[in-house]
Amino acid sequence: MKTSISTTTILSAAVIFTLNHSSLQSAYADHHEGAHKHSEGSHKKHAEGSHKKHSEGSHKKHAEGSHSGDNADAAKAAQDAMMAKWHQYATPAENHKTLDAFVGSWKYKVSMRMSPDAKPEISEGTSESKWILGGRFVQQSVSGVSMGQQFEGIGIIGYDNAKGEYDSMWIDSMGTGMMRGTGTFDTKSKTLTEKGTFSCPFRGGESKFRTNTIITNANSYTMEMYGPDIATGEEFKSMEITYTRK
């Protein structure tokens, strides 16, 4: 009886062990499969995430690089255009050649009067005109006598490529102000016409003037100046200077 019970017990234990072992194997298989699926999912997500980030990063860098390149090209094109305009502005052109007629050594005779009915004062002197600053401006230096006094004057004239007109300035030993004018040149009449302002101690403040500089020939030119009468303010011919090449 003891042997049968023991055998039965052993058999029961074996069955239980077999069942438990099968359950453990099944559980292990399920766990292993779940773990494997989790690993595959994690790996897939990681791969997809890495690929997405890499793809987005590469696309972003490529887009930023392309955009940066476009900006650099546009900036260079704008800079090149500005430099081309500046070069055109800074380079002496055909209009500057007109001023070559005034370059050289000259003798001059001037007729000047302070009012329309005044007797003209006649005086003489010399003038030297030369190109300066690489042919961009002509500088005139004058020496003579005016109103019984030694007279010196300096004038500069040039053509402004940006404005499309001639600019001039004049200073001399008879005053402390500057005359400034702008004008155009007529090729048919060979006349440089200017308008501008100067400081007037008689009327106070600035007064207006205009000049006609007529190129007679290669060895002579005449400058006529018109300004306001001190008493009436009406314009009259106040000065005429004839230049003859030495």
C-alpha positions as CSV (number, residue, x, y, z in Angstrom):
1,M,0.0,0.0,0.0
2,K,2.8,2.3,0.8
3,T,4.4,1.5,-2.5
4,S,1.2,2.2,-4.5
5,I,0.8,5.5,-2.7
6,S,4.3,6.5,-3.3
7,T,4.1,5.5,-6.9
8,T,0.8,7.4,-7.3
9,T,2.4,10.4,-5.6
10,I,5.4,10.2,-7.8
11,L,3.3,9.9,-10.9
12,S,1.1,12.9,-9.8
13,A,4.2,14.9,-9.2
14,A,5.6,14.0,-12.6
15,V,2.4,15.1,-14.2
16,I,2.4,18.3,-12.3
17,F,6.0,18.9,-13.2
18,T,5.3,18.1,-16.8
19,L,2.4,20.5,-16.8
20,N,4.3,23.2,-15.0
21,H,7.3,22.7,-17.3
22,S,5.1,23.0,-20.3
23,S,3.5,26.2,-18.8
24,L,7.0,27.6,-18.1
25,Q,8.1,26.8,-21.7
26,S,5.0,28.4,-23.0
27,A,5.4,31.4,-20.8
28,Y,9.1,31.7,-21.8
29,A,8.2,31.4,-25.4
30,D,5.5,34.0,-25.1
31,H,8.0,36.3,-23.2
32,H,10.7,35.7,-25.7
33,E,8.4,36.4,-28.6
34,G,7.1,39.6,-26.9
35,A,10.6,40.7,-26.1
36,H,11.6,40.0,-29.7
37,K,8.6,42.0,-31.0
38,H,9.4,44.8,-28.5
39,S,13.0,44.7,-29.8
40,E,11.9,44.8,-33.4
41,G,9.4,47.6,-32.6
42,S,12.0,49.6,-30.8
43,H,14.6,49.0,-33.5
44,K,12.0,49.9,-36.2
45,K,11.0,53.1,-34.3
46,H,14.6,54.0,-33.7
47,A,15.5,53.4,-37.3
48,E,12.5,55.3,-38.5
49,G,13.2,58.2,-36.1
50,S,16.9,58.2,-37.0
51,H,16.0,58.2,-40.7
52,K,13.4,60.9,-40.2
53,K,15.7,63.1,-38.2
54,H,18.6,62.5,-40.6
55,S,16.4,63.2,-43.6
56,E,14.8,66.3,-42.1
57,G,18.3,67.5,-40.9
58,S,19.8,66.9,-44.3
59,H,16.9,68.7,-46.0
60,K,17.1,71.6,-43.6
61,K,20.8,72.0,-44.0
62,H,20.5,71.7,-47.8
63,A,17.7,74.3,-47.8
64,E,19.7,76.6,-45.5
65,G,22.8,76.1,-47.6
66,S,20.9,76.9,-50.8
67,H,19.2,79.9,-49.2
68,S,22.6,81.1,-47.9
69,G,24.1,80.7,-51.4
70,D,21.3,82.6,-53.0
71,N,21.7,85.4,-50.5
72,A,25.5,85.5,-51.1
73,D,25.0,85.6,-54.9
74,A,22.4,88.4,-54.6
75,A,24.6,90.4,-52.3
76,K,27.5,90.1,-54.7
77,A,25.4,91.0,-57.7
78,A,24.1,94.1,-55.8
79,Q,27.7,95.1,-54.9
80,D,28.9,94.6,-58.4
81,A,26.1,96.8,-59.7
82,M,27.0,99.5,-57.2
83,M,30.7,99.4,-58.1
84,A,29.8,99.7,-61.8
85,K,27.7,102.8,-61.1
86,W,30.5,104.3,-58.9
87,H,33.0,103.6,-61.6
88,Q,30.8,105.3,-64.2
89,Y,30.4,108.2,-61.8
90,A,34.1,108.6,-61.1
91,T,35.4,108.2,-64.6
92,P,35.9,111.4,-66.7
93,A,33.8,111.2,-69.9
94,E,33.0,113.2,-73.0
95,N,31.6,116.2,-71.2
96,H,34.9,116.6,-69.4
97,K,36.7,117.1,-72.7
98,T,34.8,120.3,-73.2
99,L,36.8,121.9,-70.4
100,D,40.0,121.2,-72.2
101,A,39.4,124.4,-74.2
102,F,40.1,126.4,-71.0
103,V,43.4,124.6,-70.2
104,G,46.6,126.5,-70.7
105,S,48.4,129.9,-70.1
106,W,46.4,133.0,-70.8
107,K,46.4,136.8,-70.7
108,Y,43.1,138.4,-69.9
109,K,41.5,141.9,-70.0
110,V,38.5,142.6,-67.8
111,S,35.8,145.3,-68.0
112,M,33.9,145.6,-64.7
113,R,31.3,148.1,-63.4
114,M,29.3,148.3,-60.1
115,S,26.1,149.6,-61.6
116,P,24.4,149.9,-65.1
117,D,25.3,153.5,-65.5
118,A,28.8,153.4,-64.0
119,K,32.0,153.8,-66.1
120,P,33.7,150.4,-66.6
121,E,37.0,149.7,-64.9
122,I,39.5,148.1,-67.2
123,S,42.3,145.9,-65.9
124,E,44.6,143.1,-67.1
125,G,46.2,140.0,-65.7
126,T,47.3,136.4,-66.4
127,S,45.6,133.1,-65.9
128,E,46.9,129.5,-65.6
129,S,44.5,126.6,-66.0
130,K,45.3,122.9,-65.6
131,W,43.7,119.5,-65.1
132,I,43.8,118.1,-61.6
133,L,42.7,114.9,-59.9
134,G,43.2,112.7,-62.9
135,G,41.4,114.9,-65.4
136,R,38.3,115.3,-63.3
137,F,38.5,119.0,-62.7
138,V,40.2,122.1,-64.1
139,Q,41.8,124.5,-61.7
140,Q,42.3,128.1,-62.7
141,S,44.8,130.5,-60.9
142,V,44.5,134.2,-61.7
143,S,46.8,137.1,-60.9
144,G,46.2,140.7,-61.8
145,V,45.0,144.1,-60.5
146,S,41.5,145.1,-59.5
147,M,40.3,148.4,-58.1
148,G,44.0,149.5,-57.8
149,Q,44.9,146.5,-55.7
150,Q,46.8,143.3,-56.3
151,F,44.3,140.6,-57.1
152,E,44.5,136.8,-56.9
153,G,41.8,134.3,-57.6
154,I,41.3,130.5,-57.8
155,G,38.5,128.7,-59.7
156,I,37.6,125.1,-60.0
157,I,35.2,123.6,-62.5
158,G,34.2,120.0,-63.4
159,Y,31.4,117.9,-64.8
160,D,29.3,115.9,-62.3
161,N,28.4,112.6,-64.0
162,A,25.6,111.9,-61.5
163,K,23.9,115.2,-61.7
164,G,24.6,115.6,-65.5
165,E,25.8,119.2,-65.2
166,Y,28.8,121.4,-64.7
167,D,29.7,122.6,-61.2
168,S,32.1,125.5,-60.4
169,M,33.4,127.4,-57.5
170,W,35.4,130.7,-57.3
171,I,37.3,132.4,-54.4
172,D,39.6,135.5,-54.6
173,S,41.4,138.0,-52.5
174,M,38.6,140.6,-52.8
175,G,36.2,138.7,-50.5
176,T,35.8,135.9,-47.9
177,G,32.9,134.2,-49.6
178,M,32.6,131.6,-52.4
179,M,30.8,131.8,-55.7
180,R,29.1,128.6,-56.6
181,G,27.5,127.8,-59.9
182,T,26.0,125.0,-62.0
183,G,25.4,124.9,-65.8
184,T,25.3,123.2,-69.2
185,F,27.3,123.5,-72.4
186,D,25.7,124.1,-75.8
187,T,27.8,122.5,-78.5
188,K,26.3,124.6,-81.3
189,S,27.1,128.0,-79.8
190,K,30.1,126.6,-77.9
191,T,28.7,128.4,-74.8
192,L,28.9,127.3,-71.2
193,T,26.0,128.8,-69.3
194,E,26.0,128.8,-65.5
195,K,23.7,130.1,-62.7
196,G,24.7,130.4,-59.1
197,T,25.0,132.5,-55.9
198,F,27.5,134.6,-54.2
199,S,27.7,136.6,-50.9
200,C,26.8,140.2,-51.4
201,P,28.0,142.7,-48.7
202,F,25.9,145.5,-50.1
203,R,22.5,143.7,-50.3
204,G,23.2,141.3,-47.5
205,G,22.9,137.5,-47.7
206,E,23.3,135.7,-51.1
207,S,22.7,137.2,-54.5
208,K,22.2,135.4,-57.8
209,F,24.4,135.6,-60.9
210,R,24.6,134.0,-64.3
211,T,27.5,133.7,-66.7
212,N,28.0,132.9,-70.4
213,T,31.5,131.6,-71.3
214,I,31.9,131.6,-75.1
215,I,34.7,129.7,-76.8
216,T,35.6,131.9,-79.7
217,N,38.3,129.6,-81.1
218,A,41.2,127.4,-79.9
219,N,43.1,130.5,-78.6
220,S,40.4,132.8,-77.2
221,Y,37.3,132.7,-75.1
222,T,35.1,135.3,-73.4
223,M,33.2,135.2,-70.0
224,E,30.2,137.5,-69.5
225,M,28.7,137.9,-66.0
226,Y,25.3,139.2,-65.1
227,G,24.2,140.2,-61.6
228,P,21.7,142.4,-59.7
229,D,22.0,146.2,-59.5
230,I,22.7,147.1,-55.9
231,A,20.1,149.9,-55.9
232,T,17.2,148.2,-57.8
233,G,18.0,144.5,-57.8
234,E,17.5,144.4,-61.6
235,E,19.9,142.3,-63.6
236,F,22.7,143.9,-65.7
237,K,26.0,143.0,-67.3
238,S,28.5,143.6,-64.6
239,M,31.6,142.0,-66.1
240,E,33.2,140.9,-69.3
241,I,36.6,139.1,-69.4
242,T,38.4,138.2,-72.7
243,Y,41.1,135.5,-72.5
244,T,43.8,135.2,-75.1
245,R,46.2,132.2,-75.2
246,K,49.9,133.2,-74.6
